[in-house]
Amino acid sequence: MKLFAALQLTLVVSVTHAFNVNSALPMRNSISRNRNHSPLLPPSAAVQKPFTRDARRSRSIALKAASTTPASDQVLDTEAITKYGIALVAQLSLISGFFYALDAALPLVGMTTLPYPVTWIMCYAFSLKSRTFNPLNNKRPDRKKAMEEGKSDGFKDRNQPSWTPPGVVFPIMWLLIIAPLRATSSTIIINALDGYLSIPLMSLMLHLACGDVWNTINNTEKRYGTAVLGIGTVYLSALFAAWQYYQVDSLAGKLLGATAIWLTIAGTLIFEIWRLNPDENGEKATILPTKVAGEESLTTFAWGAKKEE
């Protein structure tokens, strides 16, 4: 009997011990799961494993890259746009002041206009050297440098279409065709209006001023996208000046309007140059002038600037 009672007691103790251990395991696992999946934190943030050396380095680089602005970021160059406008207004103001002074001075000597040949030469000079009144650096391509070295600013210093006219064509067009047409038509208008300061003549000066600013954009700054926009203003201003001339004298209007033929070719050339000269990322230059964020503008005034030694 005593032996039977002892066996019963041993069996009860074993079952009880097994029950307590098995019931405690789910609770321990539940606590562990609750610790790993806190309702207050996302699962990935509740338990964080220590970073390895490579992981810490990668994370540091990523954070640095995210907090640094790329150097290639481009922003609108408002300073350049402002200077283009200032140069345009300054040039037109100086030229109109010159014509006003001329109209005021000639009657003092019994004249209203200069002799025809003198007026023609003056208009021819304006056609070629109007940039004298413009404060920007808008020099034309250096023909001598182009002949000696094969290229200069604005000439053979960029990719050009195969149909680009030979270099000798450009000075011939400007010196022997475009400038004489402008001078002849302008002289007709000046004599017809019996004076120099007039809306028709100033419309041609506007056209020349647009061309001078465009030379800065295209030749000096090499903004190929903005040059496309610039040549558009040059073209439209030429048509406007020709229309103004035509209202006074039809022959003068036709002569000046003929220069638009060459401007059509030049405009097409500028568009093709823009297309053939993408940036380092393979993208075409922007139409509006831009600059690298944090850097200075390319556009500067030539007047008052120190010459490089």
C-alpha positions as CSV (number, residue, x, y, z in Angstrom):
1,M,0.0,0.0,0.0
2,K,2.7,2.3,1.0
3,L,4.5,1.5,-2.3
4,F,1.4,2.3,-4.3
5,A,0.9,5.6,-2.6
6,A,4.5,6.6,-3.3
7,L,4.1,5.8,-7.0
8,Q,1.0,8.0,-7.2
9,L,2.8,10.9,-5.5
10,T,5.7,10.7,-7.9
11,L,3.3,10.6,-10.9
12,V,1.4,13.7,-9.7
13,V,4.6,15.7,-9.1
14,S,6.0,14.8,-12.6
15,V,2.8,15.9,-14.4
16,T,2.6,19.1,-12.4
17,H,6.2,20.0,-13.2
18,A,5.7,19.3,-16.9
19,F,2.5,21.4,-17.0
20,N,4.2,24.4,-15.3
21,V,7.2,24.3,-17.8
22,N,5.0,24.0,-20.9
23,S,2.7,26.7,-19.8
24,A,5.6,29.1,-19.2
25,L,7.1,28.7,-22.7
26,P,4.2,30.4,-24.6
27,M,4.3,33.2,-22.1
28,R,8.0,33.7,-22.6
29,N,7.6,33.6,-26.4
30,S,4.8,36.1,-26.2
31,I,6.9,38.4,-24.1
32,S,9.7,38.1,-26.6
33,R,7.3,38.7,-29.6
34,N,5.8,41.7,-27.8
35,R,9.2,43.1,-27.2
36,N,10.2,42.7,-30.9
37,H,6.9,44.1,-32.2
38,S,6.1,47.1,-30.0
39,P,2.8,48.8,-30.9
40,L,4.6,52.2,-30.5
41,L,7.4,51.5,-32.9
42,P,7.6,50.0,-36.4
43,P,8.9,46.5,-36.5
44,S,12.2,47.6,-38.1
45,A,12.8,50.2,-35.4
46,A,11.8,48.1,-32.3
47,V,14.9,45.9,-32.4
48,Q,18.0,47.4,-34.1
49,K,21.0,45.2,-34.8
50,P,24.3,46.9,-34.5
51,F,25.8,48.3,-37.7
52,T,28.7,46.6,-39.3
53,R,31.6,48.8,-40.4
54,D,30.6,48.7,-44.1
55,A,27.0,49.4,-43.1
56,R,28.0,52.4,-41.1
57,R,30.2,53.8,-43.9
58,S,27.4,53.3,-46.5
59,R,24.9,55.1,-44.2
60,S,27.3,58.0,-43.7
61,I,27.9,58.5,-47.4
62,A,24.2,58.3,-48.1
63,L,23.4,61.0,-45.4
64,K,26.2,63.2,-46.8
65,A,24.9,62.9,-50.3
66,A,21.4,63.7,-49.2
67,S,22.5,66.8,-47.4
68,T,24.7,68.2,-50.2
69,T,23.3,70.1,-53.2
70,P,24.8,68.8,-56.5
71,A,27.3,71.2,-58.1
72,S,25.6,70.8,-61.5
73,D,22.3,72.2,-60.4
74,Q,21.3,75.0,-62.8
75,V,19.3,78.1,-61.9
76,L,17.9,80.9,-63.9
77,D,20.5,83.6,-64.4
78,T,18.4,86.6,-63.6
79,E,21.6,88.8,-63.4
80,A,22.3,88.0,-67.0
81,I,18.7,88.9,-68.1
82,T,18.9,92.1,-66.1
83,K,22.2,93.1,-67.7
84,Y,20.9,92.3,-71.2
85,G,18.0,94.7,-70.6
86,I,20.2,97.4,-69.1
87,A,22.6,97.1,-72.1
88,L,19.7,97.4,-74.6
89,V,18.2,100.5,-72.9
90,A,21.6,102.1,-72.5
91,Q,22.5,101.6,-76.1
92,L,19.2,103.0,-77.5
93,S,19.4,105.9,-75.1
94,L,22.9,106.9,-76.2
95,I,22.1,106.5,-79.9
96,S,18.9,108.5,-79.6
97,G,20.8,111.2,-77.6
98,F,23.3,111.3,-80.4
99,F,20.6,111.8,-83.1
100,Y,18.8,114.4,-80.9
101,A,22.1,116.4,-80.6
102,L,22.6,116.1,-84.3
103,D,19.1,117.4,-85.1
104,A,19.6,120.3,-82.7
105,A,23.1,121.2,-84.0
106,L,22.6,121.2,-87.8
107,P,20.0,124.0,-87.9
108,L,22.6,126.2,-86.3
109,V,24.7,126.0,-89.5
110,G,21.7,126.2,-91.8
111,M,21.3,122.5,-92.4
112,T,18.7,119.9,-91.5
113,T,20.7,116.9,-92.6
114,L,24.3,116.1,-93.5
115,P,25.3,115.7,-97.2
116,Y,24.0,112.5,-98.6
117,P,27.5,110.7,-98.8
118,V,28.3,111.7,-95.2
119,T,24.9,110.4,-94.0
120,W,25.5,107.2,-95.9
121,I,28.9,106.7,-94.4
122,M,27.5,107.4,-90.9
123,C,24.7,104.8,-91.4
124,Y,27.2,102.3,-92.7
125,A,29.4,102.8,-89.6
126,F,26.4,102.3,-87.4
127,S,25.6,99.1,-89.1
128,L,29.0,97.7,-88.4
129,K,30.0,99.4,-85.2
130,S,26.8,100.0,-83.3
131,R,28.2,97.9,-80.4
132,T,30.3,101.0,-79.5
133,F,27.2,102.2,-77.6
134,N,26.7,98.9,-75.9
135,P,28.3,98.2,-72.4
136,L,28.5,94.4,-72.9
137,N,31.4,92.5,-74.3
138,N,29.9,91.8,-77.7
139,K,32.9,91.5,-80.0
140,R,32.5,89.8,-83.3
141,P,34.5,86.8,-84.4
142,D,38.2,87.7,-85.1
143,R,38.7,87.0,-88.8
144,K,42.5,87.3,-88.5
145,K,42.6,84.9,-85.6
146,A,40.3,82.5,-87.5
147,M,42.5,82.6,-90.5
148,E,45.7,82.0,-88.6
149,E,44.5,79.5,-86.0
150,G,41.5,78.1,-87.7
151,K,39.0,79.3,-85.2
152,S,38.0,82.2,-82.9
153,D,35.1,83.0,-80.5
154,G,32.0,82.4,-82.5
155,F,33.7,80.8,-85.5
156,K,34.7,77.1,-85.7
157,D,34.8,76.9,-81.9
158,R,31.8,74.6,-81.8
159,N,30.1,71.8,-83.8
160,Q,28.5,73.2,-86.9
161,P,26.3,71.6,-89.6
162,S,28.0,70.4,-92.8
163,W,26.2,73.1,-94.9
164,T,27.8,76.0,-92.9
165,P,29.0,78.6,-95.4
166,P,32.7,79.0,-95.7
167,G,34.2,81.6,-93.4
168,V,35.0,84.1,-96.2
169,V,31.2,84.4,-96.9
170,F,30.4,86.1,-93.6
171,P,32.6,89.2,-94.0
172,I,31.5,89.5,-97.6
173,M,27.8,89.4,-96.6
174,W,28.2,92.0,-93.8
175,L,30.7,94.4,-95.4
176,L,29.5,94.3,-99.0
177,I,25.8,93.4,-98.8
178,I,24.0,93.8,-95.4
179,A,25.7,97.0,-94.3
180,P,25.3,98.8,-97.7
181,L,21.6,97.8,-97.8
182,R,21.1,99.2,-94.3
183,A,23.0,102.4,-95.1
184,T,21.2,103.1,-98.3
185,S,17.7,102.4,-97.0
186,S,18.5,104.5,-93.8
187,T,19.8,107.4,-95.9
188,I,16.6,107.4,-97.9
189,I,14.5,107.6,-94.7
190,I,16.6,110.4,-93.2
191,N,16.3,112.5,-96.2
192,A,12.6,111.8,-96.6
193,L,11.9,112.7,-92.9
194,D,14.4,115.6,-93.0
195,G,16.0,114.5,-89.7
196,Y,17.8,111.8,-87.8
197,L,15.8,111.1,-84.6
198,S,12.7,109.3,-85.8
199,I,10.7,106.1,-85.1
200,P,11.7,104.4,-88.3
201,L,15.4,105.0,-87.8
202,M,15.3,104.1,-84.1
203,S,13.5,100.8,-85.1
204,L,16.7,99.9,-87.1
205,M,18.8,100.9,-84.0
206,L,16.6,98.5,-81.9
207,H,17.4,95.8,-84.4
208,L,21.2,96.6,-84.2
209,A,21.0,96.6,-80.4
210,C,19.3,93.2,-80.3
211,G,22.1,92.0,-82.6
212,D,24.8,93.3,-80.3
213,V,23.3,91.7,-77.2
214,W,22.9,88.5,-79.2
215,N,26.7,88.6,-80.1
216,T,27.4,88.6,-76.4
217,I,25.2,85.6,-75.8
218,N,26.4,83.6,-78.8
219,N,30.1,84.5,-79.3
220,T,31.3,85.6,-75.8
221,E,29.2,83.5,-73.5
222,K,28.4,80.6,-75.8
223,R,24.9,80.1,-74.5
224,Y,23.7,78.1,-77.5
225,G,20.1,77.8,-76.3
226,T,19.7,81.5,-75.4
227,A,21.3,82.3,-78.8
228,V,18.3,80.7,-80.5
229,L,15.9,83.0,-78.6
230,G,18.2,85.9,-79.3
231,I,18.3,85.4,-83.0
232,G,14.5,85.3,-83.0
233,T,14.5,88.8,-81.5
234,V,17.0,89.9,-84.1
235,Y,14.9,88.5,-87.0
236,L,11.6,90.0,-85.7
237,S,13.2,93.4,-85.1
238,A,14.6,93.4,-88.6
239,L,11.1,92.8,-90.1
240,F,9.6,95.5,-87.8
241,A,12.3,98.0,-89.0
242,A,11.6,97.1,-92.6
243,W,7.9,97.6,-92.1
244,Q,8.6,101.0,-90.5
245,Y,10.8,102.0,-93.4
246,Y,8.2,100.8,-95.9
247,Q,5.6,103.2,-94.4
248,V,7.9,106.1,-95.3
249,D,9.4,104.9,-98.5
250,S,8.6,101.6,-100.2
251,L,12.0,101.2,-101.8
252,A,13.7,101.7,-98.4
253,G,11.5,99.1,-96.9
254,K,12.3,96.6,-99.6
255,L,16.0,97.2,-99.4
256,L,16.0,96.7,-95.6
257,G,13.6,93.8,-95.9
258,A,16.1,92.0,-98.2
259,T,18.5,91.6,-95.2
260,A,16.0,89.2,-93.7
261,I,17.0,86.6,-96.3
262,W,20.4,86.3,-94.8
263,L,19.0,86.4,-91.3
264,T,16.8,83.4,-92.2
265,I,19.9,81.4,-93.1
266,A,21.8,82.7,-90.0
267,G,18.8,81.8,-87.8
268,T,18.7,78.2,-89.2
269,L,22.4,77.9,-88.6
270,I,22.1,79.0,-85.0
271,F,19.3,76.5,-84.4
272,E,21.4,73.7,-85.8
273,I,24.4,74.7,-83.7
274,W,22.2,74.5,-80.6
275,R,21.0,71.0,-81.7
276,L,24.6,69.8,-82.4
277,N,26.2,71.0,-79.2
278,P,24.6,69.3,-76.2
279,D,26.0,69.6,-72.7
280,E,28.1,66.9,-70.9
281,N,24.9,65.1,-70.0
282,G,23.8,64.9,-73.6
283,E,21.0,67.5,-73.2
284,K,20.5,70.6,-75.3
285,A,21.2,74.0,-73.6
286,T,18.3,75.8,-72.0
287,I,16.6,78.6,-73.9
288,L,16.7,80.9,-71.0
289,P,20.2,81.8,-69.6
290,T,21.2,79.7,-66.6
291,K,24.2,79.4,-64.3
292,V,25.5,76.9,-61.7
293,A,23.8,77.5,-58.4
294,G,26.1,79.5,-56.1
295,E,28.5,80.7,-58.9
296,E,28.7,84.1,-60.6
297,S,27.0,85.0,-63.8
298,L,28.9,84.8,-67.1
299,T,27.5,88.1,-68.1
300,T,29.6,91.1,-67.3
301,F,29.8,94.7,-68.5
302,A,32.9,95.6,-70.6
303,W,32.7,99.3,-69.6
304,G,34.8,99.9,-66.5
305,A,36.1,96.4,-66.4
306,K,39.9,95.8,-65.9
307,K,41.6,94.5,-68.9
308,E,43.4,91.2,-68.5
309,E,47.2,91.5,-68.8
